[in-house]
Amino acid sequence: MKETERVVRQFHESWGMRDPDRGAEVIAEDCQFEDVAREEKQLGKLAYKEDYERWRKAFPDGECIVDNVIVSECGEWAIVEFHNTGTHTGVLHSSLGDFEPTGKRYEVRYCSVMRVIGGMVVEGRDYYDSATIVRHLGLVK
């Protein structure tokens, strides 16, 4: 396994392992990460941990499963296909508002584009269909 693949797997698999410190180990202090659907930028390790906690509180049973990793020929870029599942039993705080628990499960597929230099994630973007999440949670019909 190439170093870039190992790093991006560690980043994503840490969510499902409930180990945000493990994920933060591979994030550069000045990492610039963007959640495209929410139009949110997250800078560095602290923002990663805050986003993890926000998600974990809303979906305590949440899982993150890596489905596929594709590494660019130059070795700096990776595309990570993964899916998240969870039951909405806590308040979900986001830039779109606060959503009270619905007790419903969701499953959504994601794609991350990540750049790894020197064994650290230095930038990335998450793409996913937020409409699927709110539909699964019964927030829209």
N, C-alpha and C positions, 0 to 999 in steps of 0.2 A: 504494500500500500504506500502510495506517495505521501510525503509529509503534508501537503495541502489537504489531501483527503482525510488524513488522520486528524488534523486540526479542525476541519469543519464538522467532522463526525463528533468530535469531543464537544464542540460548541452546541450542536443540536441534541445529541444524546443526553447531555447533562440535564436538560429540561425533564425528560422522561425519568431520569434517575433521581430526580429531586435533589440535585446537587449543583446549585448555582455557582458555588466557589470553583468547582471543576470547570464549568463553562467559562468563568471569568479568567481563569489561568491562561487562556489562549486569546484574550482580547487585549489589543494594544491600548494604552492609556488614552491615546488620541484617536481611537477608532471612531469612524463616522458611519453609523448604521441608520438606515431609513426604513420605516414601516410605510410603504407606499400607499396602502389602502387607507390608513389613518392620517396620512400626511404628517407623520411625526418623525423627528430626528432624535436619535439617541447617541450620545457621545460618551465613549469610554466604558470602563468596567462598572462604574456605579449605575449608569443608566441601564445597562444590561441587567443588573441585579434588581433594580427597581421594577423593570418590565417583567422580570421573572416573578417577583412577589405579587405584582398586580394580577397577573394571569393565574398564579397558583391560588390566590385567595378566592378568585371567582370560580375556578375549576380545580378543587383540591385533588380530584382523582384524575386530572389531566395527564395525557400521554403525548409524547412526541416521538414519532416513528420515522426514521430515515428510510426512504424507499430507494433512492438512487443518488449517486454522486458522480459528476462528470468533471474532470479536471482538464483545464486548457493545456494546449501543447507547451506553452511557456512555463506552466506550472504555478503561476501566481493566482489564477482565477479558478473558482469552482462553482458549479451549479448544483444545488442540493434540492432534490425533490423529497418532500416529507409530508406527513399528515399529522394533524392534531385531533385529539378526541377529548371529551370531558363532559362532566355533568355540571350545569350552572347552578351551584348551591351557595355562592357568595356574590356580593355586589361586584359587578364588572365596571371598573372605572376606565374611561377612555376619553380621547379628545372629542368623541362623538356624544359624550354624556355619560351619566351613571345609569346602569341597568340593574335593577333589583333581580334577585335570583328567580329563575323560572322553574328550576327542577328538571329541565330538559337537557338531553344530550345533544352534542353536536359533533360532527366530523367534517373537517375541511382539509383540502390539499393545498399545499404551499409550494413556492419555489423561492429559494434564496440564491442570490448572486453575490459571491463573496471573494474578496481579494486577500490573499495571505502572503505576507513577507516576513522572512526570518522566523517562521513558526508562529506568527501572531496574525489574527484577523485585524486588518487595518481599515477595511471598509466593506460595506455590504448593503443589500436591499432585499426586503421580503415582499413578494408579490402573492396575493391570494384574493379570493372572492369573498369580501366581507358580507355580501348579500346572502350567501349560503349560511354563514354563521347566524345572522339575525333571523333568517327563515327557520333554521333548525331550532333556535331558541324560542320561536313563536313570537318574536318581537315585531315581525311584519308578516303579512300573508301573501 
